[in-house]
Every structure is written in structure tokens, then in C-alpha cells.
């Protein structure tokens, strides 16, 4: 697992533990009025994952040495720190913004364009902030559950957040540095493909545990999505009514999680 996977890993494993004890398929969630769209779309996404993403991820893991895999993950995590720093400021977390900006500068220079992560060794830890969290911080509700083609679990607020995250990603602006639109598309598409393969490879075991433990795979991912958003927007201070015991699970996982 690499940078950016803590919330997902925590949620998947804790939810898997919760749902494995259920004896029947969970009832429909009132936050999911578009279930008639969402379930078929998840089935479509699962098929794409089975026949495309999983084979690519396994091949990527097989041909990629561990130090290269770590470097690629660090590189994309370093780029994401730009987005993190911007959202720190938008949420009024100015001290954290300073830390994350310093983290980006250290890893970009000393860490050779983010290939290494020396910032973590000098007490500049990785944080996780995105535009969806910022919107939630300012009181905008998540909205109904929505499964996006290829992208998976989301919501109306999540879609807006995704647009903001894309705008904050420097890879989106490769066209400004090239004369050819075809070259720009190839560069941004290639980097996006490598990032997707790297993330999928890092989560192969996590997804397998979730799929085997959940009585209703669709209901599991729906509940995990809402719990993850609540966890992140509230900086881990989830309410007692949250379906997943995130803090306890993260503590149990901490010895094997390098992030």
C-alpha cells in the first residue's frame, strides 16, 4: 500500500468485519434513491475491473521491482500534495498547509521529483485532503449515492470535488508545455494509466478481503463510501453512530501500514 490508501484500507477492512456477521442482504439505504442506476453501473465497473484492471495490476506488480513501485507511488503522492496544500488553506488549516507545502518542496528537491519521501523522516507526515472534503467542511451535504462509470462510488458533491481535484493536478496542464495536442494527450493519459495501475495493484488484497466478507457487495461499498467521507470531512472524529469503527481498525492495522 502506498500514500493515499489509509482511509480506503481502514474502511474496507473494518466494514468487511462488520458485514461478515450479517445474515441477510442489507435493506436499501435512503441515501441511495438512484439504486436502479447504481447497481447496474457497479456491475459494469466490476466487469471492467475483472477483465482489465486486475490483470493489468497483477502484471504491473509482477514486472515492477519494489523500489520502482515505491518510487512511482511516491511520485504521484507528491503531486497530490499540491491539492492537499490548497485544500488545507481552503479549510483554514494554515499550520497544516505550511507543513504540506514544506513536504512538497522537500520531496520535490531532496526527494528527486518526489521519487523518494525524505519529508516523512523529518516529521512532515502525509495528510489527506481533497475538494470534496473542503465542500463538506463548508457545510455542503454529500447528496445521494452515485456510482460513476469506471470511477466508482461518488455523490453529487463528490463529482464537484473531482472537478476541483483535476484542476489542481499539474498533469492536467501538460498541453501548456507541448506544441502537439496528441503528445499532450499521450503524456497525460500515460501518466494517468500508470497511476491507476499503481493504485489498483496496491489494493488487490484489500478488495479481495472486502468482496469475500461482504454479504451484499454493493451495499458494502455504498456504506464504506459514506463512512469514508464522514471520516475524512471530520478529520477522523467520527460519531458513535458511524457503521464502521475506524479508529479501532486503524490502530490494529498501524503496524503493517507504512503511511
N, C-alpha and C positions, 0 to 999 in steps of 0.2 A: 504493500500500500504506500501511496505517496501523498504529498501535500494536497490538502483539499478533500481527503476521504474520511476524516474523522466523523463528521456528522452523519454521513451516509452509513459508515460501518457501524457506528453506535446504534443508529435507528434500526438497521436491518437485523442485527443480531438480537437486540432486545425485543424487537417486535416478533421475531421468529420464536423466541422463548415464550412470549405471551400467547401467540396464536396457536402454538403447537398443543396447548392444553384445551383448545376449543373442540367441542364435539360436533358442531354443525357449522354450516356456512353462515357468516355474519349477515345480519339484515342490512338492507340498503341504508346508506348514510344520507341524512337530509341535506348534507353539504354537496351532494352529488346528483343534481337534477338532470344532468346530461349523461346519465349512465348508459342510455341506449346508444350514444355515440362513443363513449369512453371505452366500454368493454370490447367492442369490435376493433377499435383502434389499438388497444393494448395487445389484442391477439395478433394484429398485423405487425406491431412492433416486435412482439415475441418471435414471430416467424423470421423477420429480418435479422434479429439477434441470433437465432439458431442457425440460420443458413449463411450469414455473412459476418456479423460482428464477432461471434465466438470463435469461428475458425481463424479469422484474421488475428484476434487477440492471442490465441494459442500459438499461431505461427510467429507472431511478434515476440512472444515470450521465449519461444524456442530458439530463435536466431539472435536475440539481443542479449549480450552479456550483462550481468547485474550492474556493473559500474556505468554502462551506457544507458541502461534502463533508468537508473537513479539520476543520471545527468539530464536525460530528456524530461523526466518528471520535474526536476528542479528548475529547468529552463522555463517550462510552462507555468510553474508555480510562481516564478519570479515575475513573469509578465503579469500574472493575475494580481500581484501586489500593487500594481498601478491602480487597478479597480478598487482594491481593498482600501488604499490610502484615500482615494476620492470619497468613498462611502464613509470612511471614518469621519472626515470633515463634515459631510452632509448630516451625520448623526450627532455631531457635536462632540465626538471623541477625539479631542485635539491632541491629548498626550499619546494616545494610541496611533493617531495619524503621524505624529513625529517619529514614533518607533517604526512604523511600517514603511515610511519614506526612507528612513535610515537603513532599514533592512534591504529595501530595493537597491539603494545606492551601493551598499557594501557587497551584496551578492552580484550586482552587475559589474562591479570593478574587480574587487578581490576574488570574487567567485567566478570570474571569466564568463560574463554574459549570463550569469545565473546557473551555469553548469554545476557549480558547487554551492554549498549552503553554509558559508562560514558565519553568517549572521546569527544562526541559531546557537553557535558556540560562544557568542558574546552577549547572550541574554537579549536577543531580538527575535522572539518566537513568532511563528506563523499564526496569523489571525484569519478569520473567515468572515468577510463582509461582502454583500452584493447589493444591487439596486432594489431587488425585491425586499431585502431586509430594511433598506432605507425607507421604502414606501410604508412598510409595516411600522417602522419606528415613528413615522409621522401620522399614524392612525388610519392609514388606508387599509381596509379589510382585504383578506386574501381573495374572497369570492368563491364561486363554485369550483369544484374539482374539474380539471380539464386534462385530457390526455392528448398530447400533440403528436402528430406523425413524426416518427424517428426520434424525437426529443423526449418523449415520455411524460411523466407526471408534471403537471403545472396548474395554473389558475389564471384568471384574467390579470391579476396583479403580477403574477409570475411572467406573463408574456411581456408586459410593460418593462419589468425588471430585466428580462432577457435582451430587450432592445437597448436598454441603458448599458448593460454589461458589454454588448457587442460594440457600442460606440466608444467604450473605454478601453477596448482591446487594440493595441497598436497594429496587430496583424490585419485588422480591418482596413488599414490605410496603406497597404503595400503598393497600391496603384499610384500613390503620390511620388514614389521613388523609381518607377519604371515607365518606359515610353510605350510599352505594349500592354494592352488590356489582357491579352491571352497569357502573357508572362505573369502579370499581377494575379490573375485567377489561379494559375498553376501554383504560384508560391503560397497564396493564402489557403487554397484548397489542400495543398500538400501538407502544410503545417497543421491545418485543422484535422486532416486524416491521421497524421502521426499522433496528435494529442488524443483523438478519440480512441485509437488503438491502444495507446499507453494507459488511458483511464480504464478501458474495458479489461485489459489484461490485469490491472491491479485489483479489479473487483470480481474476478472469476469465482473465487471461493466464497465471497460474501453472498453473491447472487445465488449460488448453489444451495447454501445453507437456508436462505430465505425461502427459496422455491420448495425445498423438501419439508420445511417446518410448517408452512402456511396451509391452512385448510382451504382458504379462498385466496389464491394468488392476487387476484385483482383487488379484493378488499384489503389485503395486506399492504400493497403498495400505496393504496389510497390513504390508509391510516398513517403509514410511515411518512408520506409526503406532508400531511398536515402537522404531524408531530415534529418533523424536522424543521418546518417553517416556524412553528411556535418556539422551538428550542433556540433557533438562531436569532429570531427577532428579539427574544427576551434574554439573549446572551447566556443561555443555559439555565436561567431561572424559571423552569417550567412549573406549572401549577400542579397541585396534587391530583387534579382530575385528568391530567395527561395520561393517555393509554400506555405510554412507554416510560419505564423507569430509566431515564437516560443517564443520570448522574451515577447510579449504581453500576450500570453496564459499562460506562466509560472507565470507571475505576477498575473494574475487573479486566478490561482489555488493555489498560495502560502499559503493562509490562511488555506486550508484543506490538504496540503501536508506536512507531518512531516519531510520530508527529503530535 
